Amino acid sequence: MIEVAAAADDDTWKIIESPFMAEKASTRSFSQKVTVGDGKMSYSQTTLVDIYGKKQFVHTDENELTRS
């Protein structure tokens, strides 16, 4: 399993984004977990986005690929 994370205010693992995103829909944090084994690869990730500096929301995504 591999896990990664970054945050906009983290001194070590910052999030870099375009000027448009920085102004309109800034990514505040991101984390992802990838697991490989037993003929499968799966991931799950979570992104925290700040829209126009007025509202934050969490987007989550996950999926699995199976060898056939």
C-alpha positions, 0 to 999 in steps of 0.5 A: 500500500502507498499513501500520499498526502499534501496540503496547501499550507504544508511546508514540505508537501505543498499543492501547486495549482494554476492561477485560475484555481488559486483564485476560484477553486483552490485545492486545500488538501489531497490524500490518496491510498493505492493498494496493489496485490492479489490481481487487483489495484485499487485507490481511494482519494479525498480532495478538499476544495475551497470555492471562491473563498466562501465554501469548502467541500470534500470530494472523494473517489475510489475504484478498483481494477481487477486482472482477468 
